[in-house]
Structures are given as C-alpha cells and as structure tokens.
C-alpha cells in the first residue's frame, strides 16, 4: 500500500480523535481520491447521450439565460 507514516491523537479518555500525516502523503491521498472519483463519474456517464458542438453551445447558452434571471 502507501506506507503512510501517521501519528494518532488521543483525547483525555484515550479515545483516538485525529490522525496527523505528512502533508506530501495527504496530497497523494487527495490525488488518488480525485482520480478515483473522476473514473467513477466517467463510468457513470459513459452511456449518456452526447451532443454535437452546436447542440452543446445552444444548451449552455440556454443555461446562461436561466441563471441570469
């Protein structure tokens, strides 16, 4: 796995309440989660209908008009 160097923080009752990890490892974990989420989204919309450039442009122009109201 990643071999994460962590420090567990305990409260007065010796219950773990937090974990400290090096910032570089946090960034790597965040990147992995974002990549995984993007892959999930791509799989989810793979069968969705696609629009031509002109259809997409018209769709977004219509959205802009609705948001501008």
HELIX and SHEET records of a PDB file:
HELIX    1   1 UNK A   23  UNK A   44  1                                  22    
HELIX    2   2 UNK A   53  UNK A   68  1                                  16    
SHEET    1   A 2 UNK A   6  UNK A  10  0                                        
SHEET    2   A 2 UNK A  16  UNK A  21 -1                                        
END                                                                             
